[in-house]
Amino acid sequence: MRHKHGYRKLGRTSSHRKALLKNMSIALIKSGKIETTLPKAKELRSHFEKLITTARVADFNTHRTIFAALQDKECTKKLIEEIAPEYQDRNGGYTRIIKTRTRRGDAADMAFIELV
């Protein structure tokens, strides 16, 4: 049973899950909106909102922390200098999930996740 379990495993190993969330975070920073399955979107929301909360401080150590999580200089700079300042006065809720359709091949629920 998964009572009070902290996260979704998404049918992947821990390293694969970490890489998946990192790559989806990079895609979300670059485009502002991505379509994925609903469980992935819900897990990404938790991961990404923690990144934005960290990036709001915008000092040298923040750059190091965010770069360690993303491994992408371009996206780190964009997150800290462009995206995070927009949410200075907001306490969470930086992303929005919109359910869209059922995928034809495997009947997975799909959703858009976008920055508010």
C-alpha positions in Angstrom: 0.0 0.0 0.0 1.2 3.5 -0.6 -0.5 5.3 2.3 1.3 8.6 3.0 4.0 7.8 0.4 5.8 11.0 -0.7 6.1 10.7 -4.5 5.2 8.8 -7.7 7.7 6.3 -8.9 6.3 6.5 -12.5 7.6 3.0 -13.3 11.2 4.1 -13.4 14.4 3.6 -11.4 15.4 6.6 -9.2 18.1 7.8 -11.6 15.8 7.5 -14.6 13.1 9.4 -12.7 15.5 12.1 -11.7 16.7 12.5 -15.3 13.0 12.6 -16.5 12.1 15.4 -14.1 15.3 17.3 -15.0 14.6 17.1 -18.7 10.9 18.0 -18.3 11.9 21.0 -16.2 14.3 22.2 -18.9 11.6 21.9 -21.5 9.1 23.8 -19.3 11.6 26.6 -18.8 12.4 26.8 -22.5 8.8 26.7 -23.8 6.6 27.7 -20.9 4.1 25.0 -21.6 4.4 21.2 -22.3 2.1 18.3 -22.8 2.7 15.1 -20.9 0.8 12.4 -19.0 -1.2 13.5 -15.9 0.9 11.6 -13.3 4.1 13.0 -14.8 2.7 16.5 -14.8 1.6 16.2 -11.1 5.1 15.0 -10.1 6.8 17.7 -12.2 4.7 20.4 -10.5 6.1 19.5 -7.1 9.7 19.3 -8.5 9.5 22.5 -10.5 7.9 24.7 -7.8 10.7 23.8 -5.4 13.2 25.0 -8.1 11.3 28.3 -8.5 11.1 28.9 -4.8 14.9 28.3 -4.5 15.5 30.6 -7.5 13.6 33.6 -6.0 16.6 34.4 -3.8 18.9 35.0 -6.8 22.4 35.0 -5.4 25.5 33.1 -6.3 24.6 30.0 -4.2 21.2 29.9 -5.9 22.9 29.7 -9.3 25.0 26.7 -8.1 22.0 24.9 -6.6 19.8 25.4 -9.6 22.6 24.4 -12.0 23.2 21.3 -10.0 19.6 20.3 -10.4 19.2 21.2 -14.1 22.8 20.9 -15.6 21.9 23.6 -18.2 23.5 27.0 -18.0 21.0 28.7 -20.3 18.0 27.4 -18.4 19.5 28.2 -15.1 20.1 31.8 -16.1 16.6 32.1 -17.6 14.9 30.7 -14.5 16.8 32.9 -12.0 16.8 36.2 -14.0 13.5 36.0 -15.9 11.0 33.5 -14.5 11.6 33.6 -10.7 11.3 37.5 -10.3 7.8 37.3 -11.7 6.8 35.2 -8.7 8.5 37.3 -5.9 5.2 38.2 -4.2 3.5 34.8 -4.8 3.6 32.0 -2.2 3.6 28.9 -4.4 1.2 27.9 -7.2 3.6 28.8 -10.0 2.3 26.2 -12.4 -1.1 25.2 -13.8 -2.2 21.7 -14.9 -4.9 21.5 -17.5 -6.3 18.0 -18.4 -6.6 17.7 -22.2 -7.4 14.3 -23.7 -6.9 10.6 -23.5 -4.0 9.4 -25.6 -5.1 7.0 -28.4 -2.4 4.4 -28.2 -2.5 3.5 -24.5 -5.5 5.5 -23.1 -3.2 7.5 -20.8 -4.7 10.8 -19.5 -2.8 13.7 -21.0 -2.4 17.2 -19.5 -0.7 20.5 -20.2 1.5 21.9 -17.5 2.3 25.6 -17.9 3.7 28.5 -15.9 1.0 30.8 -14.4 
